[in-house]
Amino acid sequence: MASVTRRKPNNGAHADGHDSKETVLRPPTLPFLTKLKYASYMYGLQSVLGPMLWVREWKESRNPPPGHPDVVKTYECRPGLPVRIFFPSSYDQTSAATLPTLFTIHGGGFCIGHQRDDDEWNRAFADAHSVLVVSLNYSKAPASPFPTAPHDVEALLLAALADASLPIDRTTDGPTTRTAIAGFSAGGNLALAVSQLPSINTHPLAPAAVTSIYGCLDLSYAPQDKLPNRPWKPSLPLPRGEPGDTKRDPLIGLAPVFDWSYIPYGQDLRDPLLSPLYAPRDALPRYVCVVAAELDMLAHESWRFVSRLSREGGNKTREVPDRESGEVQWRVCGNVRGEVTTAEGELILSGDERFAFEETWEGGGVKWLLVPDVLHGFDNPHLRAVFGGGAEAERDAARKTEVYIAELGRWLKEVVWRV
């Protein structure tokens, strides 16, 4: 079978970047030495991180830090992939009361990362909104390439929904179920992918909403082709700002290795399970929320995705951004002038639809939130430490995390679950 390599769309491209003259895109064939370099790098990285994660997990099992899960358990369907369960601190675990439930999926480029990385977020959300949070797991590439991860998540999600020991609100006679699913980075991709699977979207407790948080939603473009679609703010210190014409994103060094590790040779790059940007609206949950980081090379694909869903949902005036538009306002996601957008800790929740909008219609809706002046992984204290930027940047990211968690919880409870 011939391989059609990734390339920029021609003048027949749709506004979402989908070239109407090509129905299939496949990964390029890489030179042997490049593949050897990628394999050596990724397996080497995993061999270094593995023992470090094991030691951290061993220590924390004996001296749990603040924010730790209440339960870590395994299911027979995937005994090597434990799930982490967070009850709200106010919840009496001896009671028969049930709870709205959010399933979360961690990131890491499909290759690295660990559920533990999201403990602080999961605990904060559970406690702030009195929601049961269940952190799901998946096998990592390159040993387990696509589509292993979506089906791991599928199996664990079905097992958790069937687990009578979990106080999941199993109400099915309301306007929606009381479940939702969310994911970070690669996990955002997986949340949207698993939501499309028939065993999930036809389940009586199918998630009423899916949230992608700085997700990688379009793997049909090479990572370096995404760099022109994010703003650069030289007034901010590194790594949020870049001097001169350097313009490197914190993800760009690893992204090609992640893609090679996860995507099998010959795979259709526009398969909606791989690139959820191309998912049909009716294959997704009724409600979709997309959260992105302004200073992230992945933000533009999130913007294209949610704008397309808005337009298909009934807002015919909604323009779908074009990643190659001659107008910078559609080519760049965020503040096109590269200026600092907000004061420290602030979000734009109304008045500027580049950064936020929320719409509902009969049977569904969408929500968009572009968090200003932050990097990929801004809501994760471990990634904040890795990316650096100083105390001011970390304080700004932490405060914006609090605000968007509050906003996401409000949307789920008031708009989606109606509790």
Secondary structure, 3 states (H helix, E strand, C coil): CCCCCCCCCCCCECCCCCECCCCCCCCCCCCHHHHHHHHHHHHHHHHHHHHHHHHHHHHHHHCCCCCCCCEEECCCCCCCCCEEEECCCCCCCCCCCCECEEEEECCCCCCCCCHHHHHHHHHHHHHHHCCEEEEECCCCCCCCCCCHHHHHHHHHHHHHHCCCCCCECCCCCCCCCCEEEEEECHHHHHHHHHHHCHHHHCCCCCCCEEEEECCCCCCCCCHHHHHHHCCCCCCCCCCCCCCCCCCCCCCCCCHHHHHHHHCCCCCCCCCCCCCHHHCCHHHCCCEEEEEEEEECCCHHHHHHHHHHHHHHHCCCCCCCCCCCCCCHHHHCCCCCCCCCCCCCCCCCCCCCCCCEEEEEECCEEEEEEEEEEEECCCCCHHHHHHHCCHHHHHHHHHHHHHHHHHHHHHHHHHHHCCC
